[in-house]
Amino acid sequence: MEMRSDTRIVAAADLLAAPVGDELVLLDLHRGVYYGLNAPGARIWELLVEGLPFAEVATRLAAEHDVSPAQVEIDIVRLVDELREKALIASPPS
């Protein structure tokens, strides 16, 4: 997936998310399967489901962790691709 700066995502309708320590557990109610996100993945999730576009998420995370926005973008795209493959996210309705 190519990251566009204005891309946004929403959680799938049949998904529950709950923090567990620094991590996040996602439960796909449709399939009855749990997924876990580590602390960085949980932070990406938190910002994305707030409705922030990818570019804003990358900027915030780069500032929080003193890394380049380009590296953060790679991590965001990788996570979003994985979440899409598992049908845990969707694009918001237009």
C-alpha positions as CSV (number, residue, x, y, z in Angstrom):
1,M,0.0,0.0,0.0
2,E,1.2,3.5,-0.8
3,M,0.8,6.0,1.9
4,R,-1.1,9.2,0.9
5,S,-0.8,12.0,3.4
6,D,-4.6,12.3,3.7
7,T,-5.4,8.6,4.1
8,R,-7.5,7.8,7.1
9,I,-8.8,4.5,8.5
10,V,-11.5,3.3,10.9
11,A,-11.8,0.2,13.0
12,A,-13.8,-2.6,11.5
13,A,-17.4,-2.7,12.8
14,D,-17.1,-6.0,14.6
15,L,-13.8,-5.2,16.4
16,L,-13.2,-4.6,20.1
17,A,-10.0,-3.0,21.3
18,A,-8.7,-3.0,24.9
19,P,-5.4,-1.8,26.4
20,V,-3.4,-4.3,28.3
21,G,-0.4,-2.5,29.9
22,D,1.4,-0.7,27.1
23,E,-0.1,-3.0,24.5
24,L,-3.4,-3.3,22.8
25,V,-5.5,-6.4,22.3
26,L,-7.9,-6.5,19.3
27,L,-10.8,-9.0,19.2
28,D,-12.3,-9.8,15.9
29,L,-15.9,-10.6,17.0
30,H,-16.8,-12.0,13.6
31,R,-14.0,-14.6,13.6
32,G,-13.4,-14.9,17.4
33,V,-9.7,-14.2,17.0
34,Y,-7.5,-12.0,19.2
35,Y,-4.6,-9.9,17.8
36,G,-2.0,-8.1,19.9
37,L,-0.3,-4.8,19.1
38,N,3.0,-3.9,20.9
39,A,3.4,-0.4,22.4
40,P,4.4,1.3,19.1
41,G,1.6,-0.4,17.2
42,A,-0.9,0.5,19.9
43,R,0.2,4.2,19.6
44,I,-0.2,4.1,15.8
45,W,-3.6,2.5,16.3
46,E,-4.7,5.1,18.8
47,L,-3.8,8.0,16.5
48,L,-5.3,6.4,13.4
49,V,-8.7,5.6,15.0
50,E,-8.9,9.2,16.3
51,G,-9.3,10.0,12.6
52,L,-5.9,11.6,12.0
53,P,-4.5,11.3,8.5
54,F,-1.4,9.3,8.0
55,A,0.8,12.3,7.6
56,E,-0.2,13.7,11.0
57,V,0.3,10.4,12.7
58,A,3.8,10.2,11.2
59,T,4.6,13.7,12.3
60,R,3.5,13.1,15.8
61,L,5.2,9.8,16.2
62,A,8.5,11.1,14.7
63,A,8.4,14.0,17.3
64,E,7.6,11.6,20.2
65,H,10.4,9.2,19.3
66,D,13.0,11.5,17.7
67,V,13.0,9.5,14.4
68,S,12.5,10.6,10.9
69,P,8.9,10.9,9.6
70,A,10.0,8.7,6.6
71,Q,10.9,5.8,8.9
72,V,7.6,6.2,10.8
73,E,5.7,6.2,7.5
74,I,7.2,2.8,6.7
75,D,6.1,1.4,10.0
76,I,2.6,2.9,9.6
77,V,2.2,1.5,6.1
78,R,3.4,-1.9,7.3
79,L,1.0,-2.0,10.2
80,V,-2.0,-0.8,8.2
81,D,-1.3,-3.4,5.4
82,E,-1.3,-6.1,8.1
83,L,-4.5,-4.8,9.7
84,R,-6.2,-4.6,6.3
85,E,-5.2,-8.2,5.5
86,K,-6.9,-9.3,8.7
87,A,-10.0,-7.1,7.9
88,L,-9.5,-5.2,11.2
89,I,-9.7,-1.8,9.5
90,A,-11.5,-0.1,6.7
91,S,-11.4,3.3,5.0
92,P,-14.0,5.7,6.4
93,P,-17.1,6.3,4.3
94,S,-16.9,9.3,2.0
